[in-house]
Amino acid sequence: MAWSIRIPVRSYELDALGHVNQAVYHQYAEIARVEGFQVAGCGWEGLIAAGTAPVLLSSTCHYRREIRSGESVDVTCEVKFGTGKTFQTDSTITKLDGTVSAELSCVTGIMDLRRRKLVEDPRAVLEAHGFDLAKLD
């Protein structure tokens, strides 16, 4: 189970066809990532003050069903660590009736802002700043 946040659709997020603009799906996932990290105990402000910052390296969105004005959606944040300098931050955008609207898969890293390079062990850096993966379950 992944952590989630409810987001209402705003009229200015719609495109000419009356559904949520494609770029807004990525914004919804970004909201879930930022809020999710906060819930996990690791605010991005603290990371940046320490000279590190989360960076999005790639983002893929699979659109499943349109979202329209007046709806709200639940957006998950699921963090998956492996080995190496990157990790996954994935999101599923689901309508309140349970219909999946989109699935986003993101490759993320933690950048050393002085060196302008990814850190070797992003999980260790995040955990040193209070990140607790169990809080997202």
A tleap script that builds the chain and sets N, CA, C and O, in Angstrom:
source leaprc.protein.ff14SB
mol = sequence {
  NMET ALA TRP SER ILE ARG ILE PRO VAL ARG
  SER TYR GLU LEU ASP ALA LEU GLY HIE VAL
  ASN GLN ALA VAL TYR HIE GLN TYR ALA GLU
  ILE ALA ARG VAL GLU GLY PHE GLN VAL ALA
  GLY CYS GLY TRP GLU GLY LEU ILE ALA ALA
  GLY THR ALA PRO VAL LEU LEU SER SER THR
  CYS HIE TYR ARG ARG GLU ILE ARG SER GLY
  GLU SER VAL ASP VAL THR CYS GLU VAL LYS
  PHE GLY THR GLY LYS THR PHE GLN THR ASP
  SER THR ILE THR LYS LEU ASP GLY THR VAL
  SER ALA GLU LEU SER CYS VAL THR GLY ILE
  MET ASP LEU ARG ARG ARG LYS LEU VAL GLU
  ASP PRO ARG ALA VAL LEU GLU ALA HIE GLY
  PHE ASP LEU ALA LYS LEU CASP
}
set mol.1.N position { 0.842 -1.187 0.000 }
set mol.1.CA position { 0.000 0.000 0.000 }
set mol.1.C position { 0.882 1.244 0.000 }
set mol.1.O position { 1.828 1.329 0.784 }
set mol.2.N position { 0.593 2.185 -0.846 }
set mol.2.CA position { 1.363 3.414 -0.939 }
set mol.2.C position { 0.595 4.557 -0.273 }
set mol.2.O position { -0.632 4.519 -0.172 }
set mol.3.N position { 1.326 5.560 0.175 }
set mol.3.CA position { 0.736 6.761 0.752 }
set mol.3.C position { 0.010 7.524 -0.344 }
set mol.3.O position { 0.419 7.469 -1.504 }
set mol.4.N position { -1.068 8.242 0.002 }
set mol.4.CA position { -1.762 9.019 -1.017 }
set mol.4.C position { -2.292 10.335 -0.459 }
set mol.4.O position { -2.435 10.515 0.750 }
set mol.5.N position { -2.577 11.241 -1.380 }
set mol.5.CA position { -3.147 12.543 -1.065 }
set mol.5.C position { -4.305 12.788 -2.031 }
set mol.5.O position { -4.233 12.414 -3.201 }
set mol.6.N position { -5.365 13.415 -1.538 }
set mol.6.CA position { -6.511 13.745 -2.390 }
set mol.6.C position { -6.311 15.148 -2.957 }
set mol.6.O position { -5.964 16.084 -2.235 }
set mol.7.N position { -6.536 15.272 -4.259 }
set mol.7.CA position { -6.357 16.547 -4.952 }
set mol.7.C position { -7.625 16.855 -5.744 }
set mol.7.O position { -8.053 16.040 -6.561 }
set mol.8.N position { -8.236 18.026 -5.512 }
set mol.8.CA position { -9.401 18.414 -6.323 }
set mol.8.C position { -8.947 19.006 -7.656 }
set mol.8.O position { -7.931 19.698 -7.725 }
set mol.9.N position { -9.699 18.730 -8.696 }
set mol.9.CA position { -9.417 19.293 -10.015 }
set mol.9.C position { -9.889 20.743 -10.025 }
set mol.9.O position { -11.003 21.048 -9.598 }
set mol.10.N position { -9.032 21.629 -10.517 }
set mol.10.CA position { -9.369 23.036 -10.611 }
set mol.10.C position { -9.661 23.387 -12.077 }
set mol.10.O position { -9.081 22.799 -12.989 }
set mol.11.N position { -10.540 24.324 -12.287 }
set mol.11.CA position { -10.985 24.648 -13.649 }
set mol.11.C position { -9.832 25.064 -14.551 }
set mol.11.O position { -9.854 24.766 -15.745 }
set mol.12.N position { -8.831 25.740 -14.016 }
set mol.12.CA position { -7.715 26.197 -14.847 }
set mol.12.C position { -6.769 25.061 -15.257 }
set mol.12.O position { -5.844 25.284 -16.038 }
set mol.13.N position { -6.990 23.849 -14.740 }
set mol.13.CA position { -6.162 22.700 -15.109 }
set mol.13.C position { -6.708 21.962 -16.340 }
set mol.13.O position { -6.112 20.988 -16.800 }
set mol.14.N position { -7.820 22.424 -16.855 }
set mol.14.CA position { -8.468 21.750 -17.983 }
set mol.14.C position { -7.943 22.258 -19.312 }
set mol.14.O position { -7.530 23.411 -19.436 }
set mol.15.N position { -7.966 21.379 -20.302 }
set mol.15.CA position { -7.576 21.794 -21.652 }
set mol.15.C position { -8.830 22.108 -22.468 }
set mol.15.O position { -9.936 22.132 -21.929 }
set mol.16.N position { -8.656 22.343 -23.744 }
set mol.16.CA position { -9.766 22.730 -24.618 }
set mol.16.C position { -10.830 21.634 -24.746 }
set mol.16.O position { -11.969 21.924 -25.113 }
set mol.17.N position { -10.478 20.394 -24.451 }
set mol.17.CA position { -11.435 19.284 -24.544 }
set mol.17.C position { -12.232 19.093 -23.254 }
set mol.17.O position { -13.123 18.245 -23.188 }
set mol.18.N position { -11.907 19.887 -22.228 }
set mol.18.CA position { -12.656 19.819 -20.980 }
set mol.18.C position { -12.153 18.780 -19.992 }
set mol.18.O position { -12.815 18.509 -18.990 }
set mol.19.N position { -10.989 18.195 -20.260 }
set mol.19.CA position { -10.410 17.291 -19.266 }
set mol.19.C position { -9.048 17.812 -18.828 }
set mol.19.O position { -8.496 18.729 -19.437 }
set mol.20.N position { -8.513 17.217 -17.766 }
set mol.20.CA position { -7.258 17.684 -17.194 }
set mol.20.C position { -6.150 17.615 -18.244 }
set mol.20.O position { -5.964 16.592 -18.902 }
set mol.21.N position { -5.424 18.712 -18.386 }
set mol.21.CA position { -4.299 18.810 -19.315 }
set mol.21.C position { -3.228 17.785 -18.945 }
set mol.21.O position { -3.001 17.508 -17.767 }
set mol.22.N position { -2.591 17.238 -19.939 }
set mol.22.CA position { -1.599 16.175 -19.723 }
set mol.22.C position { -0.475 16.583 -18.769 }
set mol.22.O position { -0.016 15.752 -17.985 }
set mol.23.N position { -0.028 17.821 -18.811 }
set mol.23.CA position { 1.063 18.264 -17.932 }
set mol.23.C position { 0.641 18.279 -16.467 }
set mol.23.O position { 1.479 18.135 -15.577 }
set mol.24.N position { -0.648 18.451 -16.217 }
set mol.24.CA position { -1.142 18.520 -14.844 }
set mol.24.C position { -1.007 17.163 -14.140 }
set mol.24.O position { -0.826 17.118 -12.923 }
set mol.25.N position { -1.091 16.075 -14.883 }
set mol.25.CA position { -0.886 14.757 -14.286 }
set mol.25.C position { 0.495 14.696 -13.624 }
set mol.25.O position { 0.646 14.146 -12.533 }
set mol.26.N position { 1.491 15.263 -14.292 }
set mol.26.CA position { 2.848 15.293 -13.735 }
set mol.26.C position { 2.906 16.205 -12.502 }
set mol.26.O position { 3.625 15.918 -11.545 }
set mol.27.N position { 2.150 17.294 -12.534 }
set mol.27.CA position { 2.095 18.178 -11.367 }
set mol.27.C position { 1.449 17.473 -10.179 }
set mol.27.O position { 1.909 17.623 -9.047 }
set mol.28.N position { 0.397 16.713 -10.422 }
set mol.28.CA position { -0.240 15.957 -9.346 }
set mol.28.C position { 0.754 14.975 -8.715 }
set mol.28.O position { 0.807 14.836 -7.493 }
set mol.29.N position { 1.536 14.301 -9.555 }
set mol.29.CA position { 2.536 13.362 -9.030 }
set mol.29.C position { 3.605 14.121 -8.223 }
set mol.29.O position { 4.081 13.620 -7.204 }
set mol.30.N position { 3.976 15.313 -8.672 }
set mol.30.CA position { 4.954 16.121 -7.943 }
set mol.30.C position { 4.414 16.539 -6.582 }
set mol.30.O position { 5.147 16.523 -5.594 }
set mol.31.N position { 3.153 16.908 -6.523 }
set mol.31.CA position { 2.527 17.239 -5.238 }
set mol.31.C position { 2.618 16.039 -4.303 }
set mol.31.O position { 2.982 16.184 -3.135 }
set mol.32.N position { 2.291 14.865 -4.810 }
set mol.32.CA position { 2.346 13.653 -3.983 }
set mol.32.C position { 3.768 13.357 -3.517 }
set mol.32.O position { 3.964 12.937 -2.376 }
set mol.33.N position { 4.772 13.570 -4.382 }
set mol.33.CA position { 6.170 13.329 -3.984 }
set mol.33.C position { 6.596 14.281 -2.871 }
set mol.33.O position { 7.138 13.851 -1.853 }
set mol.34.N position { 6.349 15.569 -3.068 }
set mol.34.CA position { 6.776 16.561 -2.076 }
set mol.34.C position { 6.067 16.315 -0.740 }
set mol.34.O position { 6.710 16.284 0.309 }
set mol.35.N position { 4.757 16.143 -0.781 }
set mol.35.CA position { 3.997 15.898 0.447 }
set mol.35.C position { 4.361 14.551 1.066 }
set mol.35.O position { 4.439 14.424 2.288 }
set mol.36.N position { 4.581 13.551 0.221 }
set mol.36.CA position { 4.957 12.230 0.715 }
set mol.36.C position { 6.288 12.242 1.449 }
set mol.36.O position { 6.424 11.625 2.505 }
set mol.37.N position { 7.264 12.940 0.896 }
set mol.37.CA position { 8.557 13.045 1.576 }
set mol.37.C position { 8.388 13.738 2.932 }
set mol.37.O position { 9.026 13.357 3.914 }
set mol.38.N position { 7.535 14.745 2.978 }
set mol.38.CA position { 7.271 15.453 4.237 }
set mol.38.C position { 6.663 14.483 5.260 }
set mol.38.O position { 7.090 14.442 6.414 }
set mol.39.N position { 5.673 13.711 4.831 }
set mol.39.CA position { 5.036 12.731 5.710 }
set mol.39.C position { 6.052 11.698 6.188 }
set mol.39.O position { 5.983 11.239 7.328 }
set mol.40.N position { 6.986 11.334 5.326 }
set mol.40.CA position { 8.017 10.349 5.682 }
set mol.40.C position { 9.085 10.943 6.599 }
set mol.40.O position { 10.013 10.243 7.006 }
set mol.41.N position { 8.958 12.235 6.924 }
set mol.41.CA position { 9.875 12.851 7.876 }
set mol.41.C position { 11.030 13.603 7.258 }
set mol.41.O position { 11.968 13.980 7.960 }
set mol.42.N position { 10.981 13.830 5.954 }
set mol.42.CA position { 12.111 14.442 5.256 }
set mol.42.C position { 11.623 15.556 4.338 }
set mol.42.O position { 11.352 15.334 3.158 }
set mol.43.N position { 11.516 16.748 4.897 }
set mol.43.CA position { 11.113 17.889 4.082 }
set mol.43.C position { 12.229 18.293 3.135 }
set mol.43.O position { 13.404 18.228 3.495 }
set mol.44.N position { 11.874 18.703 1.945 }
set mol.44.CA position { 12.869 19.070 0.948 }
set mol.44.C position { 13.660 20.295 1.360 }
set mol.44.O position { 14.809 20.458 0.949 }
set mol.45.N position { 13.047 21.178 2.187 }
set mol.45.CA position { 13.765 22.372 2.627 }
set mol.45.C position { 15.015 21.996 3.411 }
set mol.45.O position { 16.068 22.607 3.231 }
set mol.46.N position { 14.904 20.989 4.287 }
set mol.46.CA position { 16.051 20.529 5.069 }
set mol.46.C position { 17.146 19.934 4.201 }
set mol.46.O position { 18.333 20.144 4.448 }
set mol.47.N position { 16.737 19.194 3.187 }
set mol.47.CA position { 17.716 18.630 2.258 }
set mol.47.C position { 18.469 19.734 1.527 }
set mol.47.O position { 19.694 19.692 1.406 }
set mol.48.N position { 17.733 20.709 1.047 }
set mol.48.CA position { 18.347 21.806 0.289 }
set mol.48.C position { 19.273 22.622 1.195 }
set mol.48.O position { 20.361 23.016 0.775 }
set mol.49.N position { 18.848 22.874 2.427 }
set mol.49.CA position { 19.692 23.620 3.372 }
set mol.49.C position { 21.006 22.877 3.637 }
set mol.49.O position { 22.027 23.499 3.931 }
set mol.50.N position { 20.975 21.548 3.531 }
set mol.50.CA position { 22.176 20.727 3.747 }
set mol.50.C position { 23.016 20.580 2.482 }
set mol.50.O position { 24.041 19.899 2.496 }
set mol.51.N position { 22.592 21.212 1.389 }
set mol.51.CA position { 23.373 21.159 0.153 }
set mol.51.C position { 23.050 19.998 -0.755 }
set mol.51.O position { 23.843 19.643 -1.627 }
set mol.52.N position { 21.875 19.398 -0.552 }
set mol.52.CA position { 21.423 18.309 -1.415 }
set mol.52.C position { 19.995 18.609 -1.856 }
set mol.52.O position { 19.303 19.411 -1.230 }
set mol.53.N position { 19.560 17.971 -2.924 }
set mol.53.CA position { 18.187 18.189 -3.377 }
set mol.53.C position { 17.727 17.020 -4.227 }
set mol.53.O position { 18.514 16.445 -4.979 }
set mol.54.N position { 16.437 16.661 -4.109 }
set mol.54.CA position { 15.879 15.646 -4.986 }
set mol.54.C position { 15.812 16.196 -6.418 }
set mol.54.O position { 15.467 17.359 -6.631 }
set mol.55.N position { 16.141 15.358 -7.373 }
set mol.55.CA position { 16.040 15.739 -8.776 }
set mol.55.C position { 15.311 14.643 -9.542 }
set mol.55.O position { 15.554 13.452 -9.344 }
set mol.56.N position { 14.417 15.071 -10.414 }
set mol.56.CA position { 13.674 14.145 -11.253 }
set mol.56.C position { 14.473 13.932 -12.528 }
set mol.56.O position { 14.775 14.885 -13.245 }
set mol.57.N position { 14.814 12.683 -12.808 }
set mol.57.CA position { 15.657 12.363 -13.960 }
set mol.57.C position { 14.847 11.894 -15.163 }
set mol.57.O position { 15.242 12.118 -16.307 }
set mol.58.N position { 13.721 11.248 -14.906 }
set mol.58.CA position { 12.805 10.896 -15.987 }
set mol.58.C position { 11.431 10.649 -15.402 }
set mol.58.O position { 11.281 10.287 -14.235 }
set mol.59.N position { 10.423 10.855 -16.250 }
set mol.59.CA position { 9.038 10.672 -15.827 }
set mol.59.C position { 8.256 10.129 -17.013 }
set mol.59.O position { 8.254 10.712 -18.097 }
set mol.60.N position { 7.595 9.005 -16.787 }
set mol.60.CA position { 6.769 8.388 -17.818 }
set mol.60.C position { 5.347 8.295 -17.292 }
set mol.60.O position { 5.115 7.827 -16.177 }
set mol.61.N position { 4.404 8.740 -18.100 }
set mol.61.CA position { 2.995 8.705 -17.703 }
set mol.61.C position { 2.202 7.865 -18.689 }
set mol.61.O position { 2.286 8.052 -19.902 }
set mol.62.N position { 1.438 6.944 -18.147 }
set mol.62.CA position { 0.504 6.151 -18.950 }
set mol.62.C position { -0.895 6.626 -18.581 }
set mol.62.O position { -1.356 6.422 -17.458 }
set mol.63.N position { -1.561 7.260 -19.536 }
set mol.63.CA position { -2.904 7.794 -19.323 }
set mol.63.C position { -3.912 6.669 -19.526 }
set mol.63.O position { -3.864 5.949 -20.523 }
set mol.64.N position { -4.823 6.528 -18.568 }
set mol.64.CA position { -5.803 5.445 -18.638 }
set mol.64.C position { -7.229 5.969 -18.856 }
set mol.64.O position { -7.940 5.467 -19.726 }
set mol.65.N position { -7.649 6.963 -18.080 }
set mol.65.CA position { -9.000 7.533 -18.191 }
set mol.65.C position { -8.917 9.030 -17.936 }
set mol.65.O position { -8.120 9.485 -17.115 }
set mol.66.N position { -9.733 9.783 -18.634 }
set mol.66.CA position { -9.721 11.232 -18.469 }
set mol.66.C position { -10.244 11.628 -17.093 }
set mol.66.O position { -11.016 10.905 -16.463 }
set mol.67.N position { -9.801 12.793 -16.652 }
set mol.67.CA position { -10.283 13.406 -15.418 }
set mol.67.C position { -10.932 14.724 -15.840 }
set mol.67.O position { -10.378 15.476 -16.643 }
set mol.68.N position { -12.118 14.987 -15.283 }
set mol.68.CA position { -12.870 16.163 -15.715 }
set mol.68.C position { -13.111 17.126 -14.551 }
set mol.68.O position { -12.862 16.800 -13.391 }
set mol.69.N position { -13.589 18.291 -14.883 }
set mol.69.CA position { -13.899 19.332 -13.905 }
set mol.69.C position { -14.848 18.797 -12.835 }
set mol.69.O position { -15.744 18.004 -13.124 }
set mol.70.N position { -14.644 19.232 -11.621 }
set mol.70.CA position { -15.516 18.832 -10.521 }
set mol.70.C position { -15.121 17.538 -9.848 }
set mol.70.O position { -15.677 17.189 -8.807 }
set mol.71.N position { -14.163 16.812 -10.427 }
set mol.71.CA position { -13.717 15.558 -9.815 }
set mol.71.C position { -12.560 15.828 -8.858 }
set mol.71.O position { -11.908 16.871 -8.917 }
set mol.72.N position { -12.328 14.870 -7.987 }
set mol.72.CA position { -11.127 14.840 -7.161 }
set mol.72.C position { -10.452 13.513 -7.431 }
set mol.72.O position { -11.099 12.546 -7.834 }
set mol.73.N position { -9.154 13.469 -7.208 }
set mol.73.CA position { -8.399 12.234 -7.424 }
set mol.73.C position { -7.506 11.959 -6.215 }
set mol.73.O position { -7.109 12.876 -5.495 }
set mol.74.N position { -7.204 10.697 -6.011 }
set mol.74.CA position { -6.220 10.288 -5.028 }
set mol.74.C position { -4.938 9.978 -5.779 }
set mol.74.O position { -4.951 9.242 -6.766 }
set mol.75.N position { -3.827 10.542 -5.311 }
set mol.75.CA position { -2.541 10.371 -5.971 }
set mol.75.C position { -1.580 9.737 -4.969 }
set mol.75.O position { -1.349 10.276 -3.886 }
set mol.76.N position { -1.028 8.592 -5.341 }
set mol.76.CA position { -0.124 7.874 -4.446 }
set mol.76.C position { 1.317 8.336 -4.628 }
set mol.76.O position { 1.681 8.941 -5.636 }
set mol.77.N position { 2.106 8.032 -3.632 }
set mol.77.CA position { 3.558 8.200 -3.704 }
set mol.77.C position { 4.166 6.912 -3.166 }
set mol.77.O position { 4.010 6.577 -1.991 }
set mol.78.N position { 4.853 6.206 -4.034 }
set mol.78.CA position { 5.505 4.966 -3.644 }
set mol.78.C position { 6.985 5.078 -3.997 }
set mol.78.O position { 7.348 5.276 -5.156 }
set mol.79.N position { 7.828 4.947 -2.979 }
set mol.79.CA position { 9.271 5.073 -3.160 }
set mol.79.C position { 9.888 3.681 -3.111 }
set mol.79.O position { 9.628 2.905 -2.191 }
set mol.80.N position { 10.715 3.375 -4.122 }
set mol.80.CA position { 11.358 2.062 -4.204 }
set mol.80.C position { 12.856 2.265 -4.384 }
set mol.80.O position { 13.307 2.820 -5.385 }
set mol.81.N position { 13.616 1.806 -3.398 }
set mol.81.CA position { 15.074 1.898 -3.476 }
set mol.81.C position { 15.648 0.595 -4.009 }
set mol.81.O position { 15.136 -0.491 -3.738 }
set mol.82.N position { 16.713 0.732 -4.766 }
set mol.82.CA position { 17.486 -0.415 -5.217 }
set mol.82.C position { 18.936 -0.118 -4.900 }
set mol.82.O position { 19.261 0.385 -3.825 }
set mol.83.N position { 19.786 -0.429 -5.825 }
set mol.83.CA position { 21.196 -0.082 -5.654 }
set mol.83.C position { 21.527 1.038 -6.629 }
set mol.83.O position { 20.825 1.234 -7.621 }
set mol.84.N position { 22.573 1.756 -6.351 }
set mol.84.CA position { 22.995 2.803 -7.261 }
set mol.84.C position { 22.517 4.186 -6.851 }
set mol.84.O position { 22.003 4.389 -5.751 }
set mol.85.N position { 22.698 5.118 -7.752 }
set mol.85.CA position { 22.464 6.535 -7.471 }
set mol.85.C position { 21.019 6.985 -7.650 }
set mol.85.O position { 20.690 8.124 -7.318 }
set mol.86.N position { 20.148 6.118 -8.167 }
set mol.86.CA position { 18.769 6.515 -8.428 }
set mol.86.C position { 17.799 5.613 -7.689 }
set mol.86.O position { 18.158 4.540 -7.203 }
set mol.87.N position { 16.560 6.077 -7.617 }
set mol.87.CA position { 15.478 5.297 -7.019 }
set mol.87.C position { 14.183 5.668 -7.722 }
set mol.87.O position { 14.118 6.678 -8.422 }
set mol.88.N position { 13.160 4.859 -7.538 }
set mol.88.CA position { 11.862 5.067 -8.174 }
set mol.88.C position { 10.935 5.832 -7.235 }
set mol.88.O position { 10.881 5.548 -6.039 }
set mol.89.N position { 10.217 6.787 -7.776 }
set mol.89.CA position { 9.105 7.429 -7.069 }
set mol.89.C position { 7.905 7.349 -8.006 }
set mol.89.O position { 7.768 8.141 -8.938 }
set mol.90.N position { 7.055 6.391 -7.743 }
set mol.90.CA position { 5.936 6.105 -8.634 }
set mol.90.C position { 4.618 6.608 -8.053 }
set mol.90.O position { 4.453 6.694 -6.836 }
set mol.91.N position { 3.695 6.935 -8.936 }
set mol.91.CA position { 2.380 7.429 -8.527 }
set mol.91.C position { 1.298 6.797 -9.376 }
set mol.91.O position { 1.488 6.522 -10.561 }
set mol.92.N position { 0.160 6.572 -8.742 }
set mol.92.CA position { -1.051 6.180 -9.447 }
set mol.92.C position { -2.099 7.236 -9.134 }
set mol.92.O position { -2.309 7.594 -7.975 }
set mol.93.N position { -2.752 7.726 -10.171 }
set mol.93.CA position { -3.812 8.719 -10.009 }
set mol.93.C position { -5.130 7.986 -10.202 }
set mol.93.O position { -5.393 7.417 -11.262 }
set mol.94.N position { -5.957 8.009 -9.156 }
set mol.94.CA position { -7.191 7.225 -9.151 }
set mol.94.C position { -8.385 8.127 -8.844 }
set mol.94.O position { -8.346 8.936 -7.917 }
set mol.95.N position { -9.445 7.972 -9.637 }
set mol.95.CA position { -10.691 8.684 -9.356 }
set mol.95.C position { -11.317 8.116 -8.088 }
set mol.95.O position { -10.980 7.011 -7.662 }
set mol.96.N position { -12.227 8.875 -7.490 }
set mol.96.CA position { -12.835 8.442 -6.238 }
set mol.96.C position { -13.690 7.181 -6.391 }
set mol.96.O position { -13.973 6.506 -5.401 }
set mol.97.N position { -14.106 6.855 -7.625 }
set mol.97.CA position { -14.869 5.620 -7.845 }
set mol.97.C position { -13.955 4.402 -8.036 }
set mol.97.O position { -14.432 3.293 -8.277 }
set mol.98.N position { -12.626 4.622 -7.926 }
set mol.98.CA position { -11.668 3.527 -8.058 }
set mol.98.C position { -11.064 3.374 -9.443 }
set mol.98.O position { -10.182 2.537 -9.634 }
set mol.99.N position { -11.510 4.156 -10.410 }
set mol.99.CA position { -10.975 4.096 -11.765 }
set mol.99.C position { -9.575 4.695 -11.816 }
set mol.99.O position { -9.372 5.837 -11.403 }
set mol.100.N position { -8.607 3.930 -12.321 }
set mol.100.CA position { -7.256 4.449 -12.473 }
set mol.100.C position { -7.218 5.378 -13.676 }
set mol.100.O position { -7.579 4.994 -14.789 }
set mol.101.N position { -6.774 6.608 -13.433 }
set mol.101.CA position { -6.688 7.605 -14.502 }
set mol.101.C position { -5.310 7.653 -15.139 }
set mol.101.O position { -5.180 7.907 -16.337 }
set mol.102.N position { -4.276 7.407 -14.333 }
set mol.102.CA position { -2.915 7.450 -14.872 }
set mol.102.C position { -1.956 6.743 -13.925 }
set mol.102.O position { -2.185 6.640 -12.720 }
set mol.103.N position { -0.870 6.259 -14.528 }
set mol.103.CA position { 0.224 5.643 -13.767 }
set mol.103.C position { 1.511 6.331 -14.193 }
set mol.103.O position { 1.836 6.384 -15.380 }
set mol.104.N position { 2.238 6.853 -13.219 }
set mol.104.CA position { 3.486 7.552 -13.498 }
set mol.104.C position { 4.638 6.822 -12.839 }
set mol.104.O position { 4.554 6.412 -11.682 }
set mol.105.N position { 5.709 6.668 -13.589 }
set mol.105.CA position { 6.930 6.039 -13.091 }
set mol.105.C position { 8.053 7.050 -13.251 }
set mol.105.O position { 8.325 7.525 -14.354 }
set mol.106.N position { 8.702 7.373 -12.140 }
set mol.106.CA position { 9.737 8.411 -12.156 }
set mol.106.C position { 11.054 7.876 -11.610 }
set mol.106.O position { 11.086 7.154 -10.613 }
set mol.107.N position { 12.124 8.240 -12.276 }
set mol.107.CA position { 13.474 7.954 -11.783 }
set mol.107.C position { 13.956 9.231 -11.103 }
set mol.107.O position { 13.934 10.315 -11.687 }
set mol.108.N position { 14.389 9.076 -9.864 }
set mol.108.CA position { 14.762 10.208 -9.033 }
set mol.108.C position { 16.156 9.992 -8.479 }
set mol.108.O position { 16.596 8.856 -8.308 }
set mol.109.N position { 16.842 11.072 -8.203 }
set mol.109.CA position { 18.149 11.015 -7.558 }
set mol.109.C position { 18.248 12.127 -6.537 }
set mol.109.O position { 17.374 12.989 -6.450 }
set mol.110.N position { 19.313 12.098 -5.772 }
set mol.110.CA position { 19.616 13.182 -4.833 }
set mol.110.C position { 20.913 13.823 -5.307 }
set mol.110.O position { 21.949 13.164 -5.398 }
set mol.111.N position { 20.844 15.108 -5.607 }
set mol.111.CA position { 22.007 15.823 -6.128 }
set mol.111.C position { 22.757 16.533 -5.004 }
set mol.111.O position { 22.155 17.180 -4.147 }
set mol.112.N position { 24.078 16.400 -5.025 }
set mol.112.CA position { 24.950 17.216 -4.198 }
set mol.112.C position { 25.030 18.563 -4.906 }
set mol.112.O position { 25.596 18.657 -5.995 }
set mol.113.N position { 24.472 19.600 -4.300 }
set mol.113.CA position { 24.352 20.890 -4.974 }
set mol.113.C position { 25.687 21.606 -5.151 }
set mol.113.O position { 25.805 22.468 -6.022 }
set mol.114.N position { 26.676 21.274 -4.360 }
set mol.114.CA position { 27.995 21.888 -4.533 }
set mol.114.C position { 28.748 21.242 -5.698 }
set mol.114.O position { 29.346 21.934 -6.522 }
set mol.115.N position { 28.710 19.925 -5.755 }
set mol.115.CA position { 29.425 19.188 -6.807 }
set mol.115.C position { 28.617 19.080 -8.095 }
set mol.115.O position { 29.174 18.808 -9.159 }
set mol.116.N position { 27.304 19.291 -8.003 }
set mol.116.CA position { 26.389 19.148 -9.140 }
set mol.116.C position { 26.422 17.733 -9.699 }
set mol.116.O position { 26.362 17.521 -10.910 }
set mol.117.N position { 26.517 16.771 -8.786 }
set mol.117.CA position { 26.542 15.341 -9.123 }
set mol.117.C position { 25.564 14.615 -8.216 }
set mol.117.O position { 25.255 15.073 -7.116 }
set mol.118.N position { 25.079 13.466 -8.699 }
set mol.118.CA position { 24.220 12.635 -7.856 }
set mol.118.C position { 25.042 12.010 -6.737 }
set mol.118.O position { 26.196 11.631 -6.937 }
set mol.119.N position { 24.429 11.905 -5.545 }
set mol.119.CA position { 25.108 11.239 -4.434 }
set mol.119.C position { 25.123 9.735 -4.692 }
set mol.119.O position { 24.263 9.209 -5.398 }
set mol.120.N position { 26.087 9.065 -4.127 }
set mol.120.CA position { 26.253 7.615 -4.334 }
set mol.120.C position { 25.125 6.793 -3.706 }
set mol.120.O position { 24.688 5.797 -4.283 }
set mol.121.N position { 24.653 7.207 -2.521 }
set mol.121.CA position { 23.662 6.425 -1.780 }
set mol.121.C position { 22.493 7.331 -1.377 }
set mol.121.O position { 22.476 7.860 -0.266 }
set mol.122.N position { 21.525 7.511 -2.269 }
set mol.122.CA position { 20.427 8.436 -1.974 }
set mol.122.C position { 19.611 8.035 -0.754 }
set mol.122.O position { 19.146 8.899 -0.011 }
set mol.123.N position { 19.432 6.746 -0.540 }
set mol.123.CA position { 18.656 6.305 0.630 }
set mol.123.C position { 19.337 6.735 1.918 }
set mol.123.O position { 18.668 7.206 2.838 }
set mol.124.N position { 20.645 6.584 2.004 }
set mol.124.CA position { 21.373 6.982 3.213 }
set mol.124.C position { 21.242 8.478 3.459 }
set mol.124.O position { 21.066 8.906 4.599 }
set mol.125.N position { 21.327 9.274 2.404 }
set mol.125.CA position { 21.191 10.731 2.548 }
set mol.125.C position { 19.789 11.070 3.051 }
set mol.125.O position { 19.633 11.875 3.969 }
set mol.126.N position { 18.781 10.460 2.454 }
set mol.126.CA position { 17.407 10.731 2.878 }
set mol.126.C position { 17.176 10.300 4.323 }
set mol.126.O position { 16.580 11.038 5.107 }
set mol.127.N position { 17.647 9.110 4.671 }
set mol.127.CA position { 17.461 8.621 6.041 }
set mol.127.C position { 18.192 9.494 7.051 }
set mol.127.O position { 17.711 9.672 8.170 }
set mol.128.N position { 19.345 10.041 6.678 }
set mol.128.CA position { 20.082 10.943 7.571 }
set mol.128.C position { 19.290 12.229 7.836 }
set mol.128.O position { 19.535 12.921 8.824 }
set mol.129.N position { 18.346 12.540 6.956 }
set mol.129.CA position { 17.496 13.717 7.122 }
set mol.129.C position { 16.099 13.351 7.619 }
set mol.129.O position { 15.169 14.150 7.507 }
set mol.130.N position { 15.951 12.143 8.167 }
set mol.130.CA position { 14.702 11.747 8.801 }
set mol.130.C position { 13.742 10.918 7.976 }
set mol.130.O position { 12.671 10.557 8.463 }
set mol.131.N position { 14.096 10.604 6.734 }
set mol.131.CA position { 13.203 9.856 5.864 }
set mol.131.C position { 12.986 8.456 6.419 }
set mol.131.O position { 13.944 7.726 6.675 }
set mol.132.N position { 11.709 8.081 6.605 }
set mol.132.CA position { 11.336 6.757 7.104 }
set mol.132.C position { 10.341 6.159 6.114 }
set mol.132.O position { 9.171 6.540 6.086 }
set mol.133.N position { 10.815 5.229 5.313 }
set mol.133.CA position { 10.000 4.627 4.254 }
set mol.133.C position { 8.718 3.993 4.822 }
set mol.133.O position { 7.686 3.984 4.152 }
set mol.134.N position { 8.780 3.471 6.034 }
set mol.134.CA position { 7.619 2.821 6.636 }
set mol.134.C position { 6.447 3.785 6.820 }
set mol.134.O position { 5.297 3.348 6.861 }
set mol.135.N position { 6.714 5.075 6.931 }
set mol.135.CA position { 5.642 6.055 7.100 }
set mol.135.C position { 4.809 6.243 5.845 }
set mol.135.O position { 3.722 6.817 5.907 }
set mol.136.N position { 5.296 5.774 4.718 }
set mol.136.CA position { 4.542 5.894 3.463 }
set mol.136.C position { 3.626 4.690 3.227 }
set mol.136.O position { 2.869 4.671 2.257 }
set mol.137.N position { 3.689 3.700 4.093 }
set mol.137.CA position { 2.821 2.525 3.972 }
set mol.137.C position { 1.567 2.687 4.817 }
set mol.137.O position { 0.718 1.795 4.839 }
savepdb mol mol.pdb
quit
